[in-house]
Amino acid sequence: MPGEQTEEQEDPALAAERAHLAESRAALRRMREHAAGLSADVAADWVSRQFLESLLDQRVAALADHPDTPLFFGRLDHDDDANDLPRTMYVGRRHVHDGDEGRPLVLDWRAPVSRAFYQAGPADPMGWRRRRRFGFRGGELTAYEDEPLDGRALGPSAILTEEIERPRTGPMRDIVATIQPEQDVIVRADLPVSVCVQGAPGTGKTAVGLHRAAYLLFTHRERLARGGVLIVGPNRAFLAYISAVLPALGEVRVDQATVEDLLGAPLAAEPAPVAALKGEARMADVLRRALWAHVAKPAEGLVVTRGAARFRLADHEIREMTAALRGTTRYGNGRDMLAQRLAHQILVRMEQRGHAPDDRDQDQVARSRPVKQLLDQVWPKVTPEQVLFRLLSDAAFLAAAAKGVLSEAEQEALRWAKPYRSHRSAKWTAADRALLDELADLVARTPSLGHLVVDEAQDLSAMQLRALGRRCASGSATVLGDLAQGTTPWSATSWKEVLAHLGQEGEVTELTLGFRVPGPVLDYAARLLPHIAPELEAPRSLRAGAGSLTVRAAAGDLPAAVAAAAREALGREGSIGLIVPDADVAVYTAALAEAGLEHGVLGPESDGAGRLLVVPATVAKGLEYDHVIVAEPAAIAAAEERGLARLYVVLTRAVTTLTVLHDADLPPELTA
Ligand SMILES: Nc1ncnc2c1ncn2[C@@H]1O[C@H](COP(=O)(O)OP(=O)(O)OP(=O)(O)O)[C@@H](O)[C@H]1O
């Protein structure tokens, strides 16, 4: 690598860079000391003081210097007197300036001017002559690499190669030093723009989504401090894996959640075709009709007594008021508005008869017993659970709500074979949770966040996407996924449809260059593509990875062969994922225990500990390990309806080596 020097014969350029690093660190320390010295006492009252104190604490925390993380990772230079840009600019994780003169020592990678670090190339140097990348070991600057931007062709970057080859240990790292131009375009898309990224395994979708969140928080800090940013991922294990990236980028206030966290955990499972049907957008119409079917014609008029006087509204008047409100508001608001309109009309009657009522009278009438009784008949309070319970247990009610939308056979499929006794004892499934959320929003509006990053979005049903869409209705979204990795019965087949269900307009972009999976492994997995997503092109890997793939029949004792492969992998550097059919986790953990190999077991709710992890196939999505051992692909493929897609996910988790061990024949799609 250029600039790689031993201590004895230190390159003067490297020495100068190290001096700049030391100067920047000292300046950051002064910035932190200054922030820590600021007092919240200037605040006028207790509440403002608390608020200011928490802001100052955050500021001090954001200025922490992590000794293992380089303060800057790149630099741009030019020598053109006519150019307004500073002659040298260092790009790093945060702004660092010299307190006395305010001289910038390091610019935040998210600042507009830093864009050139990622985007400048021989075709468009963007005003710069040279890009320098730095190599670090821990917090120590060890090397630099120069790329001319004056028209000469750029070779591959050794620092990028080293970064993507670096063994994985622990949680996911940030990629801020090596974001690629096509990734940078997505990261820096403007806040109101929703982006949707289709990308093969390991093309950096998750990384890009997280960096986009960090970029948006920097660029629109105030707006997003109010609205909030939420990252939605497939399970706890995944969220734990990505949890360190945003804090490393200085963003500690981003929430992460699974769809279950947002909608509620399922209490029961159900057959895939039923789940798929419940996941369809058609259900939204059925639910809307079912809810509004509760609004009824008044059986009689309204009589309100004030002292000795009685005031009446005829049933046809109430019918008109109800009809005027129906469908124009949320169901819950409609009830409140009807109460107010009824009361107002009663007040008009009072005035007509010489009374002089005021606003308080209107409120009293709106809350009076006769009005409440009328509302309970005409516009009853209902909960989402009550409505869904009725739909799934009452054939006539479902038939009325589903008329022209669902066939009789579909209605029958939806209805519980054995209805629960009440909505309180109903065991809701994952698909039901999305239906309940839709109903909840029809009753009262769901608050919207500022921005939502939705990872593995191909796995979400239309109804789940609608639920997420409500949570960014007045904001925007970053939608990430791979149609080939869809493993749910309702997996998406088109991103346009996904965006439509989400209620967002946005462009679909594609990432095609793989950073994780070595070429031979990616080519092997891609044999499945024509069978799971024929419309997608085979992905390309940036990594040659000779010798990375081993496929072997176990000749008898598969668990023992797997344990032997795990032992061998433990002799190498990096993390090891042993991915097995869900049903056989116990078999393989027993084999590892028998072989005396310490290991952790990953579950959807747990992140597991240790260098060797047993990973059930359904939990592997989004994760990566240096060495992956896959046991019995045929069983993984046979375990579920979209089992081949699951196998594609499983085969694309490896960073350095993939060892496939089998006893049964391999699925024919993999051998063809
Ligand atoms: N520009 C980059 N520089 C260095 N590493 C990168 C870059 N882009 C991606 N990576 C690395 O490649 C690996 C895969 O990235 P990521 O998990 O974001 O991919 P993905 O597209 O979400 O994959 P999957 O579809 O399999 O979940 C990660 O280790 C990530 O850090």
The ligand as a Gaussian input file, in Angstrom:
#p B3LYP/6-31G(d) Opt

LIG

0 1
 N      -18.815000       0.726000       0.532000
 C      -18.515000      -0.250000       1.358000
 N      -17.295000      -0.309000       1.929000
 C      -16.967000      -1.313000       2.768000
 N      -17.795000      -2.287000       3.123000
 C      -19.021000      -2.279000       2.589000
 C      -19.458000      -1.262000       1.687000
 N      -20.732000      -1.516000       1.347000
 C      -21.085000      -2.625000       2.004000
 N      -20.066000      -3.080000       2.752000
 C      -20.051000      -4.253000       3.623000
 O      -20.648000      -5.335000       2.937000
 C      -21.357000      -6.143000       3.844000
 C      -22.787000      -6.304000       3.379000
 O      -23.472000      -5.105000       3.563000
 P      -25.012000      -5.095000       3.964000
 O      -25.272000      -6.051000       5.070000
 O      -25.405000      -3.681000       4.145000
 O      -25.630000      -5.683000       2.633000
 P      -27.130000      -5.997000       2.261000
 O      -27.284000      -5.561000       0.857000
 O      -28.039000      -5.404000       3.287000
 O      -27.137000      -7.558000       2.332000
 P      -28.348000      -8.614000       2.524000
 O      -29.311000      -8.423000       1.398000
 O      -27.672000      -9.924000       2.428000
 O      -28.937000      -8.348000       3.860000
 C      -21.270000      -5.484000       5.213000
 O      -20.221000      -6.066000       5.934000
 C      -20.924000      -4.058000       4.870000
 O      -20.235000      -3.422000       5.899000

